[in-house]
Amino acid sequence: MDIEIITNLLTIYWHIFLLFFVIAILYSSVGFGGGSSYLAILAITGIAFTQIRSISLLCNIAVVSLNVIHFQKQRLYDWKKVIPIIFFSIPLAFIGGFIEVNKNIFFTLLGFTLLLASLVMWFNNKIVSKRVNTSHINLLKNSSYAGIIGFISGMVGIGGGIFLAPLLHLRQWDTPKRIAATASLFILLNSISGILGYSLNSGVSIDWNLTLMLIIVVLVGSFLGNRISKQLLTPIQIKKGTAILIAFVSIRILIKYLL
């Protein structure tokens, strides 16, 4: 990538780079990839909708890879419980990514998904449990729910952790730290599977110059976020503010494509 291409992209998409940088800082502090917010930003720009999924998923992969390494060093993964959750979600995320949808269907589905994500994010802090109740742990149910989330994630271009984490808290699946670690791994694997499925889609479109620059931006943002964001805002404040942003964008999308 030469200097002229970089300069042109920065001139045209400077606002997207700035927003992605801020989102990466904020999301990295609470263990998520930021896919829902990346999608919300991309959905109201002039970027072709065929590129939105790939950009979001690849940025997700870049951000949560660092989180997964961090959680693994802390030995927060109980693989006997984690493997059943990712077993169904990975192939279904691949199928979701592979499915080709037209513009109206994609944005309608994206709008509803973002609206649901904003509601989940807003109420998430109210359903976090610090207890683990093994009597409520049903591997088949957890795997089924995770599979559905994986399929939707691959189709619209998010990692799915924003839906999985509250579900696991509701089911008192494990401690909050282990749930955050599992959500990060879930996002990483679903994003990889989704982008692999999408790469085989006949409608695939990836602007590698733009995508690589955005990946660099979110990596730097994530690196900084792990160190400074907790000193600026609490996780609850981050979630509330992001929920409002995502809700605004989702309603705007739905009004445009349903009315």
LOFI-325559 format. One record per atom (N, C-alpha, C): x, y, z; residue in one letter. Coordinates in pm, whole numbers, plus 50000, padded with zeros to 5 digits. Example, Ala and Ser with C-alpha at 12.3 -4.5 7.8 and 13.67 -1.06 7.14 Angstrom:
! LOFI-325559
513194943150780A;512304955050780A;513204967050780A;512854977550708S;513674989450714S;512905000350787S;
This chain:
! LOFI-325559
500854988050000M;500005000050000M;500895012550000M;500745020949899D;501625032649891D;501025044649963D;501825055049976I;501435066850052I;500215073749991I;500125073849858E;498995080549791E;497675073949827E;497655060449829I;496425053149863I;496045056150007I;497025055850097I;496765058550238I;496205072650256I;496805082250188T;496345096250198T;494915097850147T;494615091450034N;493255092349979N;492225086150074N;492555074550130L;491625067950222L;491405076350348L;492465082050400L;492345090450520L;491525102950491L;491665108250371T;490905120150333T;489415117050322T;489095105750262I;487695102150237I;487015096550362I;487735087950435Y;487105080450545Y;487655084150683Y;488175096150699W;488795099950826W;487825098350944W;486565101450922H;485575100551030H;485345086051072H;485415076750975I;485245062551008I;486445057551086I;487645061551046F;488845057551119F;488785062551264F;488345074851281L;488255080651415L;487245073151501L;486075070351445L;485035063351521L;485455049051555L;486085042151460F;486545028651486F;487615028551596F;488465038551596F;489505039651697F;488885041151837F;487895049951848V;487235052151976V;486485039552021V;485775033251928I;485025021051960I;485945010052010I;487095008451944A;488054998051984A;488565000552125A;488825013052158I;489285016452293I;488225012652396I;486975016552370L;485905014152465L;485584999352481L;485434992252368Y;485024978352373Y;486114969452434Y;487364972552408S;488444964052458S;488464963752610S;487924973952673S;487934974552819S;486914965152882S;485914961052804V;484894952052859V;484894938452790V;485924935552710G;486124922152656G;485384918852528G;484794928752461F;484084926052337F;484864931052216F;484414926752097G;485134930451977G;484664943351915G;483414947151937G;482884959551882G;482144957851751G;481884945351710G;481254942751580G;479944950151560G;479114950551665S;477814957151651S;477974972051625S;478934978351692S;479154992651670S;479844995351537S;480764986651496Y;481384988151364Y;480294987551256Y;479384978051271L;478304976751175L;477404989051175L;477134994151295A;476275005951305A;476895017751232A;478205019651248I;478895030551180I;478905028451029I;479265016450986L;479375013550843L;478025014450772L;476955011150846A;475625010750785A;475115024550744A;475675035250803I;475195048650769I;476245056450688I;477205049050633T;478205055250546T;477905051550401T;478725056250310G;478535053150169G;479245040550125G;479795033050220I;480515020750185I;479515010150137I;479865002950032A;478974992849974A;478594982350078A;477334978450079F;476864969050182F;477544955450170F;478054952150052T;478744939350033T;480094939150106T;480594950850147Q;481864951450218Q;481684952250370Q;480484955350413I;480254958050555I;480554945850642I;480044934350601R;480264922250682R;481744919050697R;482474919650586S;483884915750591S;484684925150679S;484434938150669I;485164947850751I;484894945450899I;483614943750933S;483244941751072S;483864929051130S;483764918051057L;484284905251106L;485814905451120L;486504911251023L;487964911651029L;488444920751142L;487754931851166C;488104940451279C;487824933351411C;486734925851415N;486434917751534N;487584908251566N;488044901351462I;489114891551479I;490364898251535I;490694909951482A;491894917051526A;491814920851673A;490654926051716V;490514930951853V;490454919651955V;489584909751932V;489394899552035V;490534889452042V;491364888751939S;492524879851945S;493404883452065S;493574896452088L;494364901052202L;493684897252333L;492354898552338N;491614895052459N;491724880152490N;491604871852387V;491654857352406V;493024853152460V;494084858952406I;495434855852455I;495564859752602I;495014871452635H;495064876252774H;494304866852867H;493094862652827F;492284853752911F;492924839952923F;493544835252815Q;494184822152819Q;495354822052918Q;496084833052922K;497194834053017K;496694833353161K;495474838053182Q;494874837553316Q;494174824253344Q;494184815253245R;493574802053255R;492094802853294R;491374811053219L;489954813153248L;489024804553162L;489594795453083Y;488754787152998Y;488564773253059Y;487304769853084D;486944756353126D;486504749052998D;487434742052935W;487204736752801W;486064726652795W;485804719752904K;484694710152905K;483354717252887K;483284729852930K;482054737552916K;482074746352791K;483274750452752V;483394759452637V;483184752152504V;483774740452490I;483724733152363I;482284730452316I;481374725952403P;479994723852353P;479344736552299P;479724748152355I;479134760652309I;479624764452170I;480924762752146I;481474766652016I;481304755851910I;480964743551954F;480874732251861F;479824734551753F;478644739851793F;477564742251697F;477694756051632F;478204765651707S;478214779351657S;479164781251539S;480304774451540I;481294776351434I;480764772451296I;480214760351278P;479694756951144P;478484765451105P;477644769251203L;476474777251168L;476874791651133L;477914796751196A;478424809951158A;478964809651016A;479604798450979F;480104796750843F;478944797050743F;477884789650774I;476704789250686I;476074803050676I;475964809950792G;475394823450791G;476194832950705G;477534831850712G;478394840250630G;478294836950483G;478074824250454F;478004819750314F;476724824150245F;475644825150321I;474354828650262I;474404842650199I;473944843450076E;473924856250004E;472544862550018E;472494874850067V;471224881850084V;471274895050008V;470104899549962N;470094912249890N;470154923949989N;470304935649934K;470554947450017K;469434950250116K;468174949750070N;467054952950158N;466924942950272N;467054930050241I;466964919750345I;468114921250444I;469314923850393F;470474925150480F;470284936550580F;469894948350531F;469774959750620F;468574958450715F;467504951950670T;466374949550758T;466784940250873T;467464929250837L;467954919950939L;468974926851030L;469844934750971L;470844942051049L;470174951751145L;469154958751099G;468454968351183G;467844961751305G;467154950651285F;466544943451398F;467614937651492F;468694932651433T;469774926951514T;470424937751600T;470694949351542L;471294960251618L;470354965451725L;469054966051694L;468084970551794L;468064961051913L;468044948151884L;468084938151991L;469394939252069L;470494941151997A;471804942452063A;471834954452157A;471214965452114S;471204977452199S;470404974952327S;469284967752315L;468474964752433L;469214955452528L;469864945252470V;470634935952552V;471764943252624V;472444952052552M;473554959452611M;473064968752722M;471924974952702W;471384984452801W;471034977352931W;470414965452920F;469954958353040F;470954947953091F;472074946253023N;473024935653056N;473514936253200N;473824948253250N;474364949453385N;473354945453492N;472084944553456K;471054940953553K;470864925953565K;471464918253473I;471244903853476I;472524896053501I;473594903153541V;474854896353569V;474774889553704V;475064876653706S;475044868853829S;476464865153868S;476754865853998K;478074862154048K;478094847754097K;476964840954086R;476884827054131R;476934817654011R;477294805454040V;477284794853939V;476364783953989V;475294781453917N;474314771453959N;474374759953859N;475054749453894T;475254738353801T;473964731053768T;472954732453852S;471684725553823S;470984731553703S;471354743953666H;470724750653553H;471534749453425H;472664742553433I;473534741453317I;473114729653232I;472614732553114N;472174722153022N;472994723752894N;473874714152871L;474794715352758L;474074716052625L;472994708252609L;472274708252482L;471614721752457L;470974727452560K;470324740352544K;471344751252516K;472424751352594N;473454761552574N;474044760652432N;474274748352386S;474844746352252S;473864750952145S;472574748052165S;471554751952068S;471444767052058S;471394773652173Y;471324788352174Y;472554794352106Y;473724788952140A;474964793952082A;474984791951931A;474424780751884G;474364778151741G;473504788351668G;472364791751727I;471484801851667I;472174815351660I;472834818951770I;473564831651775I;474674831751670I;475374820451656G;476444819451558G;475934821451416G;474784815451385F;474214816751251F;473864831251219F;473184837951312I;472814851951292I;474064860651281I;475054857351364S;476294865151364S;476994864551230S;477094852551173G;477734851151043G;476974858250934G;475654858450944M;474834864450839M;474934879650837M;474984885850956V;474994900550959V;476374906450983V;477334898151032G;478694903051046G;479124907251184G;478534901251288I;478984903951425I;479534891051484I;480224892251597G;480804880251658G;479814872451743G;478804879351795G;477764872551873G;477954872952023G;479094877652069G;479344877952212G;478374886852288G;477884897252221I;476954906452285I;475644899552323I;475304888652252F;474114880752285F;474444869052376F;475614862852354L;475974851052432L;476204854252578L;476954864852607A;477314868052745A;476094869852836A;475094878152798P;473904879452883P;473164866252901P;473124858152796L;472454845152805L;473144836252908L;474454835852906L;475194827653000L;475054832853143L;474964846053157H;474724851753290H;473344847653342H;472344848353255L;470994844553294L;470934829953341L;471684821453274R;471704807353306R;472714803953415R;473354814153471Q;474344812353578Q;475364801653536Q;475854803453415W;476734793653352W;478084792753421W;478634804153461D;479924804353530D;480134818253589D;481344820853638T;481644833953696T;481714844553586T;481504857253621P;481564867953520P;482864868153441P;483994865653505K;485274865853433K;485354854553331K;484884842653368R;484914831453274R;483924833553160R;482804839853189I;481834842753083I;482404852952986I;483094863253037A;483734873252950A;484784866652861A;485554857452921A;486584850452843A;485954841852735A;484884834652770T;484194826152673T;483564834352562T;483004845852597A;482394854652495A;483454859452396A;484644862752445S;485714867252356S;486134856252259S;486274844052312L;486634832752226L;485524829952125L;484284830952170F;483114828952084F;483124838951969F;483404851552001I;483474861951899I;484574858951798I;485744855151850L;486884852551762L;486594841151665L;486134829751717L;485914818051632L;484744820051536L;483674826551583N;482534829151495N;482904838951384N;483724848851418S;484134858651318S;485014852151211S;485924843451255I;486764836251158I;485914827251070I;485004819951132S;484134810951056S;483234818750961S;482684829951010G;481804838150928G;482514844050807G;483754848850827I;484484854850715I;484914844150615I;485184831950662L;485514820950570L;484304817450484L;483134816950548G;481914814250472G;481614825450374G;481814837750419Y;481544849250334Y;482494849750215Y;483734844950234S;484714845250124S;484314835950010S;483444826250038L;482964817149934L;481654821949872L;481124832749927N;479874838449878N;480134845449745N;479254843149648S;479444849149515S;479344864249519S;478724869749625G;478574884249635G;479644890749719G;480724883349748V;481764888549836V;482464900549774V;482774910249858S;483484922249814S;484314927449930S;485624927749912I;486514932350019I;487484942649963I;487424954550018D;488394964849984D;489544963250083D;490604956250039W;491674952750131W;492444964850180W;492594975050099N;493304986950143N;492594993550261N;491294995750245L;490495001850352L;490434992650473L;490204979750449T;490044970250559T;491324969150642T;492464968250577L;493734966950649L;494024979350733L;493704991050679M;493915003250758M;492995003750879M;491754999150862L;490824998950976L;491274988651081L;491824977451036I;492334967451129I;493474973251213I;494364980551146I;495474986951219I;494934996851322I;493925004451281V;493325014351371V;492725007651494V;491954996851474V;491314990451589V;492324983051677V;493394978051619L;494434971651698L;495114981751791L;495424993351737V;496025003851819V;495035008351926V;493775010051886G;492745014051982G;492565003752092G;492564990952055S;492424980252153S;493604979952249S;494804981852195F;496014981852277F;495954993052381F;495545004952337L;495425016252429L;494265014352526L;493175008652475G;491995006852558G;492224997852677G;493024987452659N;493334978352769N;494094985152881N;494614997252855R;495445004052953R;494825016853009R;494025023752929I;493555036852977I;492045038352989I;491275030452915S;489825033052910S;489145030953044S;489625021353124K;488995018853254K;489175030653348K;490155039053319Q;490385050653403Q;489465062253364Q;488875061353246L;488035072253196L;486555069653221L;486105057653189L;484705054153201L;484545040353264L;483425038353332T;483145025153387T;482535016553277T;482605003153290P;481984994453189P;480494997353168P;479785000653275I;478355003453264I;478125016153181I;478925026453204Q;478805038753126Q;479095036252979Q;480095028052953I;480435024552814I;479265017452748I;478695007752817K;477584999952761K;476365008752736K;476045017452831K;474875026052815K;475035035352695K;476205041652686G;476435050852575G;476415043852441G;477045032152435T;477065024552310T;475675019652274T;474895015652374A;473525010952348A;472685021852282A;472845034052330I;472095045252272I;472505047452126I;473805046952100L;474305048651962L;473735037851871L;473825025251913I;473375014151830I;471865014851807I;471115018551912A;469655019651899A;469285030351797A;469975041651803F;469715052651708F;469935048051565F;471065041351541V;471385036851406V;470395026151359V;470045016851448S;469135006051410S;467765011551371S;467265021251446I;465965027251414I;466045034751281I;467155041451260R;467345048651133R;467355038951015R;468015027751031I;468075017650925I;466685012050897I;465955008451003L;464635002450988L;463645011950924L;463715024650960I;462825034550899I;463105035550749I;464385035350713K;464765036750572K;464365024850489K;464475012650543Y;464275000650461Y;462924993750484Y;462134998550580L;460814992750601L;459695002250562L;459975015150563L;458935024950532L;459055030050389L;
